[in-house]
Amino acid sequence: MVERGMKHLDLSLGTKHSPCFIFSFRALVVLKLKDISFIDFLINVELTSLKILYLFNVHFKQRSYLAELLNECPILEDFEAKDLTLNSWPCDREFKKYYENLSK
């Protein structure tokens, strides 16, 4: 398996790709994503070792995708996002609910 033992991933693909499979790489400690669009989010996020997450020019078709990603990073210490695009959310109250589980 490609992800076995991978601790650092710096990925820039162009905005037409949706590499959701990377969110199941359990050993990742550092994840940097640039110029990527997540149209579908059909995989369970399992980033239990992730401490650093950088998102640059990343598009999420649904805001809940970002919430799911962040909520499944229990030991996240450093998070940076620039030029983030979030679409399709029914109401602000529901949006806030998704982020209540974040400890930091």
C-alpha positions in Angstrom: 0.0 0.0 0.0 1.3 3.4 -0.9 0.3 5.1 2.4 2.1 2.5 4.7 4.4 4.5 6.9 4.0 7.7 5.0 4.3 10.6 7.6 4.5 13.6 5.4 2.5 14.4 2.2 2.8 17.6 0.2 0.3 17.4 -2.7 -0.6 19.9 -5.4 -2.8 18.5 -8.2 -4.8 21.2 -9.9 -8.3 22.0 -8.9 -10.1 19.3 -11.0 -8.9 16.4 -8.8 -10.5 14.9 -5.7 -8.0 12.6 -4.0 -10.1 11.7 -0.9 -8.2 8.5 -0.5 -5.4 10.4 1.2 -7.7 11.0 4.2 -7.4 7.4 5.2 -3.6 7.5 5.6 -3.4 6.8 9.3 0.3 7.4 9.7 0.3 10.9 8.3 1.7 13.6 10.7 1.9 16.4 8.1 -0.5 17.0 5.3 -0.1 20.0 2.9 -2.7 20.3 0.1 -2.6 23.0 -2.6 -4.8 23.6 -5.7 -7.2 20.7 -5.0 -11.0 20.4 -5.2 -13.0 17.9 -3.2 -16.2 17.3 -5.1 -17.0 14.0 -3.5 -16.1 12.9 0.0 -17.0 9.2 -0.1 -14.4 7.9 2.3 -14.1 7.8 6.1 -11.5 10.2 7.4 -8.9 8.4 9.6 -6.1 11.0 10.2 -5.5 9.9 13.8 -1.8 10.8 13.7 -2.1 14.2 11.9 -0.6 17.1 13.8 -0.1 19.6 10.9 -2.6 20.5 8.2 -2.2 23.2 5.6 -4.8 23.9 3.0 -3.9 26.4 0.2 -6.4 27.1 -2.6 -8.6 24.2 -1.6 -12.3 23.9 -2.6 -14.8 21.8 -0.7 -18.1 21.3 -2.5 -19.9 21.0 0.8 -18.9 22.7 4.0 -19.5 19.5 5.9 -16.5 18.0 4.2 -14.2 20.4 6.0 -16.0 19.8 9.3 -15.6 16.0 8.8 -11.9 16.4 8.0 -11.2 18.6 11.0 -13.3 16.5 13.5 -11.3 13.4 12.6 -7.9 14.9 13.4 -8.0 14.4 17.2 -4.4 15.5 17.9 -4.2 18.4 15.3 -1.8 21.1 16.6 -1.2 23.4 13.6 -3.9 24.3 11.1 -3.5 26.9 8.3 -5.9 27.7 5.5 -5.6 30.2 2.7 -8.0 30.7 -0.2 -10.4 28.1 1.1 -13.8 27.8 -0.8 -16.7 26.2 1.0 -20.1 25.7 -0.7 -23.5 24.3 0.0 -24.6 24.8 3.6 -28.2 24.9 4.7 -27.8 27.3 7.6 -25.2 28.9 9.9 -26.6 27.2 13.0 -26.0 23.8 11.5 -22.5 24.9 10.3 -21.5 25.8 13.9 -22.7 22.5 15.2 -20.2 20.6 13.1 -17.3 22.4 14.7 -18.3 22.1 18.3 -16.3 18.9 18.6 -13.0 20.5 18.0 -10.9 20.7 21.2 -8.4 23.3 20.0 
